[in-house]
Amino acid sequence: MSDSIQNILVYITLGLALTFLVRKFIWKPKKKVAKACGKDDCGCH
């Protein structure tokens, strides 16, 4: 494999890894709506 192809693959892999880490830990996920157990809140959560 030539050096330029290796460098391109390394940069693509690095970019994908950084994107994953940013989405996993830094990006604030949308809040999920908590489902209640009914009107009296049975304490299931």
Secondary structure, DSSP 8 states (H G I E B T S, - for coil): --HHHHHHHHHHHHHHHHHHHIIIIIS---------SSTT--S--
